[in-house]
């Protein structure tokens, strides 16, 4: 299958209409002028010898016609050197014959005596060369016109069809489906968080990701399908003779084919038999937006009724702006305990949207902010909420504050800003652990290392979140050398398997070598806590000890099932709070 065309299908004439008309006219003029030159060369044979001026004029017209034809050819077609030599040779032959005839003008009865066989052969050869050259010219001009049509319909970065080709293809398919009564679907597919990928790795790497993704998707599609780069990181796919169930299956296969462990979101709409191609593509785009705002990395289906799936980007922008302007984020806290003794070693601050303002999960909120370029502002708002709400935590007990990589290296929110915030809330930098989350790919490790060093010089400590999944890699561990390493919940849950235990032991070995403490996240049963202790994991966090909740000035006392001692942990919020802990936990999937 061609990058932009169906098998056996020539490029559309519409994109190259002007170019093809121009080249066709030039080819016709070249043929006319070359033929005119040959006609005048023959006419020169019939001019009587006593009329030498007329014979010379006719021959000059023949030479001029061939010369003008050659100039048009060279200027319009930009021929290769071989073709140019052939053309000039032909013109030279015609000119030589004309000069011979002019110097030896024929006269009726003595023509056989005056025109030798060699001269007649040269004249005949010039006609043959002119015919071959004109034929080659017309063929090459046609090829160039088709090449121009192909280039005008192809995206130069990815090699698939471009937006122009897509805008031509969908109406044609709608007419074909209306005539034949066959179904088809339209899907819009987008690489998730490409902007963050570009910021971390550079635009050149982002372009390579798009190229590889487009090639992978093209190989996964059927020969009858049509893929085009719609705009930016969005690709549009036309699925011919395809039901909705089959279209969803194809899109799920395409999502799994995204390179470099990136994810993709998709929206798909089925043609209802009457709507215009613009409305069909719009419904697919709205379904894509619903997929992105509901968490990304999924496929959303558009119903026949556009009103059932319409979620506009303006609504989401207003919601995020309301969160930022009204500071609609609160912080809940979950204790981090020593597995051996049950002693509380610190609290992790977890951001939650204020349910009175907007009913969003924290991941959906960050996903929408990332799409709108507001992730850094939201990250800073969550940091403020985490530190302002930690007044009940006594001095000396560390508070783990989550931060994105882009927010951490942001030159606007530097370490000076954090120091001012800590002075405002009355806490010391030694009581704050900056927990680097896994939402983004870390591209510039040198920049990250320098920023971490600047924070560490002021007394801050660092933790790497979700080691073992996401984007937390060994390179990040080596660059930051954190004081705390948090093992991802997925590894903790699968710790009974050999591979997961080996990974946990590797993390523990790294921590022992660098002097860091290891924290097991997502502990929910006592057996998991005992297994972590057997693997020499120091600290633990999870529902086994306490759920994330608001802090209160009078802490509760609960019994830890690991070793038995009683430790203070924050209480559950009472019913008259603006939102309930149960709703907050349910919104986040019920996991710590």
DAHUPE-V793661 format. One record per backbone hydrogen bond with DSSP energy under -1.0 kcal/mol. NH is the residue of the N-H (numbers start at 1). CO is the residue of the C=O. E is the energy in kcal/mol with one decimal. If there is no record, write none. Layout:
NH,CO,E  NH,CO,E
This chain:
9,6,-2.2  17,14,-1.4  20,16,-2.8  21,17,-2.0  22,18,-2.2  23,19,-2.3  24,20,-2.3  25,21,-2.1  26,22,-2.2  27,23,-2.4  28,24,-2.1  29,25,-2.3  30,26,-2.4  31,27,-2.3  32,28,-2.7  33,29,-2.8  34,30,-2.5  35,31,-2.5  36,32,-2.5  37,33,-2.3  38,34,-2.2  39,35,-2.5  40,36,-2.5  41,37,-1.9  42,38,-1.9  43,39,-2.5  44,40,-1.5  45,42,-1.5  46,43,-1.3  51,48,-1.4  55,51,-1.9  56,52,-2.8  57,53,-2.4  58,54,-2.4  59,55,-2.2  60,56,-2.3  61,57,-2.2  62,58,-1.9  63,59,-2.4  64,60,-2.8  65,61,-2.4  66,62,-2.0  67,63,-2.2  68,64,-2.8  69,65,-2.2  70,66,-2.0  71,67,-2.2  72,68,-2.4  73,69,-2.2  74,70,-2.7  75,71,-2.4  76,72,-2.5  77,73,-2.3  84,80,-2.1  85,81,-2.6  86,82,-2.2  87,83,-2.5  88,84,-2.7  89,85,-2.5  90,86,-2.3  91,87,-2.5  92,88,-2.5  93,89,-2.4  94,90,-2.4  95,91,-2.6  96,92,-2.6  97,93,-2.5  98,94,-2.4  99,95,-2.7  100,96,-2.6  101,97,-2.7  102,98,-2.4  103,99,-2.3  104,100,-1.7  110,107,-1.9  114,110,-2.0  115,111,-2.4  120,116,-1.9  121,117,-2.6  122,118,-2.5  123,119,-2.2  124,120,-2.6  125,121,-2.9  126,122,-2.0  127,123,-1.7  128,124,-2.0  129,125,-2.7  130,126,-2.4  131,127,-2.2  132,128,-2.6  133,129,-2.8  134,130,-2.4  135,131,-2.3  136,132,-2.5  137,133,-2.5  138,134,-2.7  139,135,-2.1  140,136,-2.7  141,137,-2.7  142,138,-2.1  143,139,-2.4  144,140,-2.5  145,141,-2.1  146,142,-2.3  147,143,-2.6  148,144,-2.5  149,145,-2.2  150,146,-2.3  151,147,-2.6  152,148,-2.2  154,151,-1.4  155,160,-3.5  159,155,-2.1  161,227,-1.3  162,153,-1.7  166,162,-2.0  167,163,-2.6  168,164,-1.2  169,165,-2.3  170,166,-2.3  172,168,-1.2  173,169,-2.4  174,170,-2.4  175,171,-2.3  176,172,-2.4  177,173,-2.9  178,174,-2.4  179,175,-2.1  180,176,-2.7  181,177,-2.1  185,239,-2.1  186,269,-2.7  187,237,-2.4  188,267,-2.7  189,235,-3.4  190,265,-2.8  191,233,-1.4  192,263,-2.3  197,193,-1.8  198,194,-2.6  199,195,-2.2  200,196,-2.0  201,197,-2.7  202,198,-2.1  206,202,-1.7  207,203,-2.4  208,204,-2.0  209,205,-2.1  210,206,-2.0  211,207,-2.4  212,208,-2.6  213,209,-2.5  214,210,-2.6  215,211,-2.3  216,212,-2.3  217,213,-2.7  218,214,-2.4  219,215,-1.7  220,216,-1.2  221,217,-1.3  225,222,-1.1  226,238,-2.1  228,236,-2.7  229,161,-3.0  230,234,-1.3  231,234,-1.4  234,231,-3.1  235,189,-3.4  236,228,-2.9  237,187,-2.9  238,226,-3.4  239,185,-2.8  241,183,-1.0  247,243,-2.2  248,244,-2.5  249,245,-2.0  250,246,-2.2  251,247,-2.4  252,248,-2.4  253,249,-1.7  254,250,-2.1  255,251,-2.5  256,252,-1.5  258,255,-1.1  262,259,-1.7  265,190,-2.3  266,298,-2.3  267,188,-2.1  268,300,-2.1  269,186,-2.7  271,184,-2.1  280,276,-2.0  281,277,-2.4  282,278,-2.1  283,279,-2.2  284,280,-1.9  285,281,-2.3  286,282,-2.2  287,283,-2.1  288,284,-2.0  289,285,-2.1  290,286,-2.1  291,287,-1.9  292,288,-2.2  293,289,-2.5  294,290,-1.1  295,292,-1.2  296,291,-2.2  300,266,-2.4  302,268,-2.8  308,305,-1.5  309,306,-1.2  316,312,-1.2  317,313,-2.5  318,314,-2.4  319,315,-2.1  320,316,-2.6  321,317,-2.4  322,318,-2.3  323,319,-2.2  324,320,-2.3  325,321,-2.9  326,322,-2.5  328,323,-2.2  329,327,-1.4  330,352,-2.9  332,350,-2.6  333,549,-3.0  334,348,-1.9  336,346,-3.0  337,540,-2.4  338,343,-2.7  339,538,-2.1  342,338,-2.8  345,336,-3.3  346,336,-1.2  347,398,-1.9  348,334,-2.7  349,400,-2.8  350,332,-3.4  352,330,-2.8  354,328,-2.2  357,354,-1.6  358,354,-2.1  360,358,-1.3  365,361,-2.5  366,362,-2.4  367,363,-2.4  368,364,-2.4  369,365,-2.2  370,366,-2.6  371,367,-1.9  372,368,-1.4  373,370,-1.0  374,369,-3.3  378,374,-2.2  379,375,-2.4  380,376,-2.3  381,377,-2.0  382,378,-2.2  383,379,-1.8  384,380,-2.2  385,381,-2.3  386,382,-2.3  387,383,-2.1  388,384,-2.8  389,385,-1.8  393,390,-1.3  397,394,-1.6  399,431,-2.8  400,347,-3.1  401,433,-2.8  403,435,-2.2  408,404,-2.1  409,405,-2.4  414,412,-1.2  418,414,-1.5  419,415,-2.3  420,416,-2.1  421,417,-2.2  422,418,-2.6  423,419,-2.2  424,420,-1.8  425,421,-2.1  426,422,-1.3  427,422,-2.2  431,428,-1.8  432,429,-1.5  433,399,-2.6  434,461,-3.1  435,401,-3.0  436,463,-2.8  437,403,-2.1  445,443,-1.3  448,444,-2.0  449,445,-2.6  450,446,-2.1  451,447,-2.1  452,448,-2.5  453,449,-2.2  454,450,-1.9  455,451,-2.3  456,452,-2.7  457,453,-1.9  458,455,-1.0  459,456,-1.4  460,455,-1.8  461,432,-1.8  463,434,-2.3  464,484,-1.6  465,436,-2.4  467,486,-2.9  469,466,-1.6  472,469,-1.2  477,473,-1.9  478,474,-2.7  479,475,-2.2  480,476,-2.4  481,477,-2.7  483,462,-1.4  484,462,-1.7  485,517,-2.8  486,464,-2.4  487,519,-3.0  488,467,-2.3  492,488,-1.8  493,489,-2.8  494,490,-1.5  495,492,-1.3  497,494,-2.1  501,497,-2.0  502,498,-2.3  503,499,-2.1  504,500,-2.4  505,501,-2.5  506,502,-1.9  507,503,-2.0  508,504,-2.6  509,505,-2.5  510,506,-2.2  511,507,-2.4  512,508,-2.5  513,509,-2.0  514,510,-1.9  515,511,-1.4  516,511,-2.0  517,483,-2.5  519,485,-2.8  520,539,-2.2  521,487,-1.6  523,541,-2.2  529,525,-1.4  530,526,-2.5  531,527,-2.2  532,528,-2.2  533,529,-2.0  534,530,-2.0  535,531,-1.2  536,533,-1.6  537,532,-2.5  539,518,-2.7  540,337,-2.5  541,520,-2.0  544,523,-2.6  545,542,-1.6  546,542,-1.9  549,333,-1.8  556,569,-1.7  558,567,-1.3  560,565,-1.3  564,560,-1.2  567,558,-1.4  569,556,-1.4  577,574,-1.4  584,580,-1.8  585,581,-3.0  586,582,-2.5  587,583,-2.0  589,586,-1.4  590,585,-2.6
